[in-house]
Every structure is written in structure tokens, then in C-alpha cells.
Amino acid sequence: MASTREKVLSYRRAEWIDAPGFVLETCVRDAIKTLKDVADRTVWRSGQVVHLARVKSVPKGGVLLHITADTPGESASVVPQIKKGSEELHLKTAKAPLPGEEWLDGDAFVFIKGDDVCLCTTSLRDASISYFLQMLFDKAKLNKDAKKFILAKIANTSKLKLLHQRGVKEIEIRATTYDATARYLKRKSHVVGAIGEAIKAVKAFLGRQNDANADGLRVALTIKTDGRSKALTIGEKEIKKLAADIVQNPDDEDYVIVTNDGQKITPSEIFMKSVATIKSDGKTVNCDHAWAELQKFHGMLDDSGILEGG
């Protein structure tokens, strides 16, 4: 078994819905003061048990969580070794764990500071983590409005700041032949109209210049700063200017902007993530190592000025 695993670290922010004045870190701290042990900090969801297995306060601010999920009494499937000449592979059921133990369904390592949330997960989705925290606050009898939050990706207002801080490596603009041509005719002066020109050339090559089929070809224009690429290449200043123009004037473009360090910006959100090599621990990773990487990840984001609260 590998001694380390590559894990994706991602950033979310708690956004409060009709609940001004609440801070997620404060709610978590208030809940764990009331709920003294793991049994109290356990939530059931559709036959699955979710525990707050470990919690640690950070002296400089923030709280670290390890959330685990299991299904009591559930068996695990195993894959037998392949024998030479086998045409089929039949899964088997593993022996039950020791009495008082269950197979791990998934887990999440979480660092919460203010409303910033950094995650490292294995088979647990954002919605499961949000639900667990909301039910934990309910068990702790916090104000009912403490449950009125979602874990959202970075808001659109941070996009220009991110472009300025990280630079732009690549832009991909996607459209159907119908939509892109319509947008090109609507605003020829916009630099994104280049995809309209590309589609006009494609339709001419196919002999379908006047075809307005909305279900037609889907075309993507990729623009990169890497001169070795076969894509359309331009200078760093020009591609950053183009990216800013797309963000400020999206006009329903379907685009993906990739920064120099691999972060992705789409019309609706920013995907802030990083990859860390963390010590393995069975099917998951070492808790203390994951926590350290999450704090490092948050510090990197904070230093860059990307965080809304930073």
C-alpha cells in the first residue's frame, strides 16, 4: 500500500441566508462546548452515522475537525486477485469488522476560520458536511438561524482579484455554432467575438454557412500564453486583459479561465483548490498531517489576498 496519497484541498465560504451576524467558526465552538463527547457529536442520516471524531482549536484562530461516516452493520465488497485466463471477475464480501467497529464510508478533514472553510475529503460531499454541521448546531440547541448557511465557492466579486494575483495561463470559450454566431453578430467589437469568426470558418468549410440549427456543432476556442501550444497564443498582458474583459462582460459566455497555478474560474464560480501529498492511513489519510496541510493552504490563500474576509 502506498505510504502517501495525493489529496485535493478545496476552499469554501459559509454564506448566510437571512441570518446576519452569524460566523461559522463561532457556531462550531459554541456547539462543541455544549456537546462534550463523540456520542453527543454524532448525527444519523438515512441509515448512515456521521461523527465528529476529533476536534482541535488553533491558538492563532480557527478550529480543526475530523468528520467520519459509517453505515452500521454494512458489509464491504472486496476484489479478488485476477487469475490467468479468467474471463470474469466476481466480487466477494469481506469479513465483518471486529465487534464494536464499522467499515469507514468516508471522512472529511476541515479547517474553519471565521467563515472560511478548507476541506480535504474522501467520499463525503459538501452537502453532507453542511448537513452534519447544521444538525450538530440543532443538537446543541443553538439559535435556529445558525443552520441558515451554505458552503459556497468563492463569489464572483473575487474573480478580478484572483486574475490580478495569479495571472492567466489559459482561456477556453465554448459555444454551439448557433449561439456563438448570434453573439458575434450582436457584439462584433468584443474580443470574444473571435469564436464567432472561427465558427463562420467552420460552417463555410462544411458548406453550411446559412445553417442556424441550434443543435449544431459545439466549438471551443482555447487561448494560451505558452508559445509551444498549437492553440491561439498571446502575451501575458493581453491574456490577462482578455480574461478581465470576459469576467466583466460575460454576456452568457461559457468559459473556463485557468490561472498560472491551476485555479479555475467559470461564469458562476471560482474553484480554489490545491493538491497535497499526505501520509496514508488505511483508506484515508493521517489526520494531523491533513490538518497541517489545510492550515498551510488557508495561509497561502490569505497571504494572496484572495479571501473575501482577508
NORURZI-V152684 format. One record per pair of residues at least 6 apart in sequence whose ideal C-beta (glycine too) atoms are under 8 Angstrom apart, sorted by the first residue. I is the first residue (numbers start at 0). J is the second residue. D is the distance in whole Angstrom. If there is no record, write none. Layout:
# NORURZI-V152684
{{I,J,D} {I,J,D}}
This chain:
# NORURZI-V152684
{{0,279,7} {1,279,6} {2,278,7} {2,279,6} {3,276,5} {3,277,6} {3,278,6} {3,279,6} {4,276,7} {4,277,6} {4,279,5} {4,284,5} {5,274,6} {5,275,7} {5,276,6} {5,277,8} {6,119,5} {6,121,8} {6,274,7} {6,275,6} {6,276,8} {6,277,5} {6,284,6} {6,289,7} {6,292,8} {7,119,7} {7,272,5} {7,273,7} {7,274,6} {8,117,6} {8,118,7} {8,119,5} {8,272,6} {8,273,5} {8,274,7} {8,275,6} {8,292,6} {8,293,6} {8,296,5} {9,117,7} {9,118,5} {9,119,8} {9,270,7} {9,271,7} {9,272,5} {10,115,7} {10,116,7} {10,117,6} {10,118,8} {10,152,8} {10,153,7} {10,271,4} {10,272,7} {10,296,8} {10,297,8} {10,300,6} {11,116,4} {11,117,8} {11,118,6} {11,125,7} {11,150,4} {11,151,6} {11,152,6} {12,114,6} {12,115,6} {12,116,7} {12,150,7} {12,151,6} {12,152,8} {12,153,7} {12,154,7} {12,306,8} {12,307,6} {13,22,8} {13,23,4} {13,114,4} {13,116,6} {13,148,5} {13,149,7} {13,150,6} {13,151,8} {14,114,8} {14,148,6} {14,149,5} {14,150,8} {14,151,5} {14,154,8} {15,21,5} {15,114,8} {15,147,6} {15,148,5} {16,147,5} {16,148,7} {16,149,7} {17,144,8} {17,147,6} {18,144,4} {18,145,7} {18,147,4} {18,148,7} {21,142,8} {21,144,6} {21,145,6} {21,147,8} {21,148,7} {22,113,6} {22,114,6} {23,111,6} {23,113,7} {23,114,5} {23,116,7} {23,132,8} {23,148,6} {24,60,8} {24,61,7} {24,62,6} {24,111,5} {24,112,6} {24,113,6} {24,114,7} {26,132,8} {26,136,6} {26,141,6} {26,145,5} {27,62,5} {27,64,7} {27,111,6} {27,132,7} {27,135,8} {28,56,8} {28,62,6} {29,139,7} {29,141,6} {30,40,8} {30,135,5} {30,136,5} {30,138,8} {30,139,4} {30,141,6} {31,40,7} {31,51,7} {31,54,6} {31,62,8} {31,139,8} {33,39,8} {33,139,4} {33,140,7} {34,40,5} {34,51,8} {34,135,7} {34,138,6} {34,139,5} {37,50,6} {37,51,7} {37,52,6} {39,138,7} {40,50,7} {40,51,4} {40,54,8} {40,135,6} {40,138,8} {41,48,6} {41,49,7} {41,50,5} {41,51,7} {42,48,8} {42,49,5} {42,50,8} {42,130,8} {42,131,5} {42,134,4} {42,135,6} {42,138,7} {43,49,8} {44,127,7} {44,130,6} {44,131,8} {44,134,8} {46,70,6} {46,71,8} {47,68,6} {47,69,7} {47,70,5} {47,104,6} {48,68,7} {48,69,6} {48,70,7} {48,71,6} {48,101,8} {49,66,6} {49,67,7} {49,68,5} {49,127,7} {49,131,5} {50,66,7} {50,67,5} {50,68,8} {51,64,6} {51,65,8} {51,66,6} {51,131,8} {51,135,7} {52,65,5} {52,66,7} {52,67,5} {52,106,8} {53,63,8} {53,64,7} {53,65,4} {53,286,6} {54,62,7} {54,63,7} {54,64,6} {54,65,8} {55,62,7} {55,63,4} {55,290,7} {56,62,6} {56,63,8} {57,63,6} {57,110,8} {57,112,8} {57,294,7} {60,112,6} {60,113,8} {61,110,6} {61,111,6} {61,112,4} {61,294,7} {61,297,8} {62,110,8} {62,111,5} {62,112,8} {63,108,8} {63,109,7} {63,110,6} {63,290,5} {63,293,7} {63,294,8} {64,107,8} {64,108,7} {64,109,4} {64,110,8} {64,111,7} {65,106,7} {65,107,8} {65,108,6} {65,109,8} {65,286,5} {65,290,8} {66,106,6} {66,107,5} {66,108,8} {66,109,7} {66,123,7} {66,128,6} {66,131,6} {67,103,6} {67,105,8} {67,106,5} {68,103,8} {68,104,4} {68,105,5} {68,106,7} {68,122,8} {68,123,6} {68,127,7} {69,101,4} {69,102,6} {69,103,6} {69,104,5} {70,101,7} {70,102,8} {70,104,6} {71,101,6} {72,101,8} {73,101,7} {73,102,6} {74,92,5} {74,93,7} {74,95,7} {74,102,8} {75,92,7} {75,93,4} {75,102,5} {76,90,5} {76,91,7} {76,92,6} {76,93,7} {77,90,7} {77,91,5} {77,92,7} {77,93,5} {78,88,7} {78,90,6} {78,91,8} {79,88,7} {79,89,7} {79,90,8} {79,91,6} {81,88,7} {93,102,8} {96,102,6} {103,281,7} {103,282,6} {103,283,7} {104,122,6} {105,120,7} {105,121,5} {105,122,3} {105,123,4} {106,120,7} {106,121,6} {106,122,8} {106,123,6} {106,283,5} {107,118,6} {107,119,7} {107,120,4} {107,121,7} {107,123,4} {107,127,8} {107,128,6} {108,118,7} {108,119,4} {108,120,7} {108,284,8} {108,286,6} {108,289,4} {108,290,6} {108,293,6} {109,116,7} {109,117,7} {109,118,6} {109,119,8} {109,128,7} {109,293,7} {110,116,7} {110,117,4} {110,290,7} {110,293,4} {110,294,6} {110,296,8} {110,297,6} {111,117,8} {112,297,6} {113,308,5} {114,308,6} {115,297,6} {115,300,8} {115,306,6} {115,308,6} {116,150,6} {117,293,5} {117,294,8} {117,296,5} {117,297,5} {118,125,7} {118,128,7} {118,293,8} {119,275,7} {119,277,7} {119,284,7} {119,289,5} {119,292,7} {119,293,6} {120,128,8} {121,282,7} {121,283,5} {121,284,8} {125,150,5} {128,150,7} {129,148,7} {129,149,6} {129,150,5} {133,145,8} {133,146,4} {133,148,8} {136,145,4} {136,146,6} {137,146,6} {151,268,8} {152,268,4} {152,269,6} {152,270,6} {152,271,7} {153,161,8} {153,268,7} {153,269,4} {153,271,6} {153,305,7} {153,307,7} {154,268,8} {154,307,7} {155,246,8} {155,267,8} {155,268,7} {155,269,8} {156,307,7} {157,269,6} {157,305,6} {157,307,6} {158,246,5} {158,264,6} {158,269,6} {159,243,6} {159,246,6} {159,247,7} {160,304,7} {160,305,6} {161,258,7} {161,262,7} {161,264,7} {161,269,6} {161,305,6} {162,239,6} {162,242,5} {162,243,6} {162,246,7} {162,256,7} {162,258,7} {162,264,8} {163,239,8} {164,303,5} {164,304,6} {164,305,6} {165,258,4} {165,259,5} {165,260,5} {165,262,6} {165,303,7} {166,235,7} {166,239,6} {166,258,6} {166,259,4} {167,224,7} {167,235,8} {167,238,5} {167,239,5} {167,241,8} {167,242,5} {167,256,6} {167,257,7} {167,258,6} {167,259,7} {168,223,7} {168,224,6} {168,225,8} {168,257,5} {168,258,6} {168,259,5} {168,261,8} {169,221,7} {169,222,7} {169,223,5} {169,224,8} {169,225,8} {169,230,8} {169,256,7} {169,257,4} {170,221,7} {170,222,5} {170,223,8} {170,238,7} {170,241,6} {170,242,6} {170,245,7} {170,254,7} {170,255,8} {170,256,5} {170,257,8} {171,219,6} {171,220,7} {171,221,5} {171,222,8} {171,254,7} {171,255,5} {171,257,8} {172,191,6} {172,194,5} {172,219,7} {172,220,5} {172,222,8} {172,245,7} {172,252,6} {172,253,7} {172,254,5} {173,217,7} {173,218,7} {173,219,5} {173,253,4} {173,254,7} {173,255,8} {174,182,7} {174,194,6} {174,198,7} {174,217,7} {174,218,6} {174,219,8} {174,252,7} {174,253,6} {175,213,7} {175,214,7} {175,215,6} {175,216,7} {175,217,5} {175,218,8} {176,198,5} {176,201,7} {176,202,6} {176,210,7} {176,212,7} {176,215,4} {176,216,5} {176,217,8} {176,218,6} {177,211,6} {177,212,6} {177,213,4} {177,214,8} {177,215,6} {178,213,8} {178,251,8} {179,194,5} {179,195,5} {179,198,5} {179,218,6} {180,195,6} {180,198,6} {180,199,7} {180,202,8} {180,211,8} {182,191,8} {182,192,7} {182,195,6} {182,250,6} {182,251,7} {182,252,8} {183,192,5} {183,194,7} {183,195,2} {183,196,7} {183,198,8} {183,199,8} {184,195,7} {185,250,8} {186,192,6} {186,250,7} {187,195,8} {189,244,7} {189,248,7} {189,250,7} {190,241,6} {190,244,6} {191,241,8} {191,244,8} {191,245,6} {191,250,8} {191,252,6} {193,220,6} {193,231,8} {194,218,7} {194,220,4} {197,218,6} {197,220,6} {198,216,8} {198,218,5} {199,208,8} {201,216,6} {201,218,6} {202,208,5} {202,210,6} {202,216,8} {207,215,8} {220,231,7} {221,228,8} {221,230,4} {221,231,7} {222,230,6} {222,231,5} {222,232,7} {222,233,6} {222,238,6} {222,241,7} {223,230,5} {223,231,7} {223,232,5} {223,238,8} {224,232,6} {224,233,7} {224,234,7} {224,235,6} {224,238,5} {225,232,7} {226,232,5} {233,241,7} {242,256,5} {242,264,8} {245,252,6} {245,254,6} {245,256,7} {246,256,7} {246,264,7} {249,266,5} {251,266,8} {252,266,7} {253,266,7} {254,265,7} {254,266,6} {255,263,6} {255,264,7} {255,265,6} {256,263,7} {256,264,4} {256,265,8} {257,263,6} {257,264,8} {258,264,7} {261,272,8} {262,269,7} {262,270,7} {262,271,6} {262,272,7} {263,269,7} {263,270,4} {264,270,8} {271,300,7} {271,305,7} {273,296,5} {273,299,7} {275,292,4} {275,295,8} {275,296,7} {277,284,4} {277,285,6} {277,288,5} {277,289,5} {277,292,6} {278,284,6} {278,285,4} {278,288,5} {279,285,7} {280,286,7} {300,306,5} {300,309,7} {301,309,5}}
